[in-house]
Structure formats: C-alpha cells, structure tokens
Amino acid sequence: MKKSRILLFSILTIAALVSVSCGDDDTTETLPYLTGSPKFEFPAFSKPDIVLDITASGVTDDDGNEAAYFWYPSYATSEKDTIKTYTLRMPNDFTTFSITCTAFKEGYYSTSTTKTVTIVSED
C-alpha cells in the first residue's frame, strides 16, 4: 500500500511539472525582422594609417523607412558609434581586423554585416 501511494504521488508530481513547463509563455515577444542587410564598401587590404569614410545603407522597416546603424571595429574595446557614415583610421600595425555594422530600429530584430581588412606594407 505504501509503494502505491509513493508511486501515485510521484506520477501526480511529474504530471503537474510537465503541465506547468509545457504551458504558453505569455512574456515572449516575437518581433518582425528588418528588410535587407547592412551594405557598405570596405577594402580587403589597406595601407596603414589610411582614413576611410564608410557609409551604411540597405536596411528598412516594413514601411520602407531606413534603419539606424551602429559601427563596431574589432580593435575597439567597447566603443559603438551610432552613425550612418563612420570615419575609420586604419591601424599603424600590420594586422587583420574586422568592422561590424549593425542596423537597428525599435520594435524590430537587428541585423549585422561584418567585413575584414588586412593592413599591408606600403611597399
């Protein structure tokens, strides 16, 4: 008799946990996606200490309004500049680094594009 009560209690406990964990989660919000992905011209190779102005485009919301953009070069610690045209000075050392452009708009999922450049000798 004692085993059957333990078994019954175990089954009821598992059933209660399963029904709670399988319920709808009303706090999850599904956002729409922006249309397109960030586009910008960026060289695969560059000489050191060159200054580039890079401009993002190509991402809109459902109504055709352009998204905002932020830039994040891989050599920066935590700097993210929110601007459509970003001025970038290439490093002086011979290295490879990337820059990420993220398009965002309130109420939408963001989308990103990353490009890589290798700094080469001036020779």
C-alpha positions as CSV (number, residue, x, y, z in Angstrom):
1,M,0.0,0.0,0.0
2,K,2.8,2.4,0.9
3,K,4.5,1.7,-2.5
4,S,1.3,2.5,-4.4
5,R,0.9,5.9,-2.6
6,I,4.5,6.8,-3.3
7,L,4.1,5.8,-7.0
8,L,0.8,7.7,-7.2
9,F,2.4,10.8,-5.6
10,S,5.3,10.6,-8.0
11,I,3.1,10.3,-11.0
12,L,1.0,13.3,-9.9
13,T,4.1,15.4,-9.2
14,I,5.6,14.7,-12.6
15,A,2.2,15.4,-14.4
16,A,2.0,18.7,-12.6
17,L,5.5,19.7,-13.5
18,V,5.0,18.7,-17.2
19,S,1.8,20.7,-17.4
20,V,3.4,23.8,-15.9
21,S,6.5,23.6,-18.1
22,C,4.5,23.0,-21.3
23,G,2.2,26.0,-20.9
24,D,2.3,29.0,-23.1
25,D,4.8,31.6,-22.1
26,D,2.9,34.9,-22.4
27,T,6.1,37.0,-21.8
28,T,7.8,36.0,-25.0
29,E,7.5,38.8,-27.7
30,T,8.2,38.0,-31.3
31,L,9.5,40.9,-33.2
32,P,9.4,41.5,-37.0
33,Y,12.6,41.4,-39.0
34,L,14.1,44.4,-40.8
35,T,14.3,44.0,-44.6
36,G,17.8,43.7,-46.1
37,S,21.3,43.6,-44.5
38,P,23.8,46.4,-43.9
39,K,25.8,47.2,-47.1
40,F,29.0,49.2,-47.1
41,E,32.2,49.5,-49.2
42,F,35.2,48.2,-47.3
43,P,38.6,47.1,-48.7
44,A,40.0,43.7,-48.2
45,F,43.5,45.2,-48.0
46,S,44.7,48.6,-46.9
47,K,47.9,50.6,-46.2
48,P,48.4,51.6,-42.6
49,D,47.1,54.9,-41.2
50,I,44.6,55.5,-44.1
51,V,41.4,57.3,-43.2
52,L,38.1,55.9,-44.7
53,D,34.6,57.2,-44.5
54,I,32.2,54.3,-44.8
55,T,28.5,54.7,-45.3
56,A,25.9,52.1,-44.4
57,S,22.7,51.5,-46.4
58,G,20.3,48.8,-47.4
59,V,18.1,48.1,-44.4
60,T,14.5,49.3,-44.0
61,D,11.4,48.5,-41.8
62,D,8.1,47.3,-43.1
63,D,7.1,50.8,-44.2
64,G,10.3,51.4,-46.2
65,N,11.9,53.7,-43.6
66,E,15.6,53.3,-43.3
67,A,17.0,51.8,-40.1
68,A,19.7,53.4,-37.9
69,Y,23.2,51.9,-37.9
70,F,26.0,51.5,-35.4
71,W,29.6,50.5,-36.0
72,Y,31.9,48.4,-34.0
73,P,35.6,47.9,-35.1
74,S,37.1,44.7,-33.6
75,Y,40.1,46.6,-32.2
76,A,37.9,48.9,-30.1
77,T,37.2,47.8,-26.5
78,S,33.5,48.7,-26.1
79,E,33.0,51.7,-28.4
80,K,30.0,51.5,-30.7
81,D,29.2,54.6,-32.7
82,T,25.6,55.1,-33.9
83,I,26.0,57.0,-37.1
84,K,25.3,56.3,-40.8
85,T,28.7,57.3,-42.1
86,Y,31.7,56.2,-39.9
87,T,35.2,57.6,-40.2
88,L,37.8,55.0,-39.6
89,R,41.6,55.3,-39.4
90,M,43.4,52.1,-40.2
91,P,45.8,51.0,-37.5
92,N,49.6,51.5,-38.0
93,D,50.5,47.9,-37.3
94,F,50.3,45.1,-39.8
95,T,47.3,43.2,-38.7
96,T,43.9,41.9,-39.7
97,F,40.8,43.3,-38.1
98,S,37.1,43.5,-38.8
99,I,34.3,46.0,-38.6
100,T,30.7,45.2,-37.9
101,C,27.8,47.4,-39.0
102,T,24.5,46.7,-37.2
103,A,21.2,48.0,-38.4
104,F,18.5,48.5,-35.7
105,K,15.1,50.0,-35.2
106,E,12.9,49.9,-32.2
107,G,10.4,47.1,-32.4
108,Y,12.5,45.0,-34.8
109,Y,15.2,42.4,-34.6
110,S,18.6,43.9,-35.6
111,T,20.8,42.6,-38.4
112,S,24.5,42.9,-38.9
113,T,27.3,42.6,-41.6
114,T,31.0,42.1,-40.7
115,K,33.8,42.8,-43.1
116,T,37.5,42.1,-42.6
117,V,40.6,44.1,-43.7
118,T,44.3,43.2,-43.7
119,I,46.8,46.0,-43.2
120,V,49.7,45.5,-45.6
121,S,53.1,47.1,-46.1
122,E,53.3,50.3,-48.3
123,D,55.9,48.5,-50.4
